[in-house]
């Protein structure tokens, strides 16, 4: 059996979400958190949580990415119990029995996303269309994506073959020039 665990590749979740999940928490989609909210009115970090955050079960924080991991039946049962307790304590479930049934469904749905091999990283994109929450999931297979870099540094060579002397002052761009 496989389940989802939160993963952090960098510290960005701490800046993007109101509360970031800790790495290694059991995770579910967590779309249920938004059911009684005015989703089109969400702004800032709440909007980011809606659009791209998995719910970590221990902290109730959000994680942009989760990883598919091998899990035991005991792991699954512990995740169900943890989510059921959170549903009662934090989300107003009327009793542990109904919370347990809802937690079973959430964990089963999370497990259904784990059709790939352990180690695969998963991301979610959520939208609100025609009064419904829609989710799309993407997987990143280890070793199949080429790393991308936001900047590449290259040496600038002048016409005479020597290193060109260029200076770019981003704080004081020349009038009329755009960067």
C-alpha positions, 0 to 999 in steps of 0.5 A: 500500500502507498500513501502521501507524505509532505515533502519540502524541496526548499523553504518556499512553503513557509512564505506561500502558505499561512502555515507550512506543513512539516516534512514527512507528515501524512497528507491528504488533498484537504479540499474539504477545508474550503467547502464552506468558504467563499472561494472566489473571495480568497486572497493572499496565502489563503488563496495559495493554500486553495490553489496548490496546497496539500494538507499535512495531517499533524500540523494542518499546514500546507505543502506544495508537494507530496511524495508517494511512499510505501506504507503499512496497514498500521500507517494507514490506520494511524493516518485515519485516526489522526485525521479523525481526531483533527476533524473533531477538534478543529473542523467541528465534526459532531463525533468521532464515529462520523469523523472516522468515516470521513477520514477513511474516505479522505485517506482512501482518496489520497491512496488512490492518487498513489498509482505511481511508484514510491518516490514519485512527487505529486503536485495539485492545482485546484480551481473553483468552477461552476460552484465546484472545486476541481483538482488536477494532479501532476507527478514528477518522476525522479530523474526524468526532468532536467533541472531548470535554473532561473538564471544562467551566467555566461561569459561575455566576450567582446569583438576583439576576443577579450572579455567585454567590460559591461556594467548593469546597474539595476538600481539606476537604469538609464532614462528611456531604457527598459530592463 
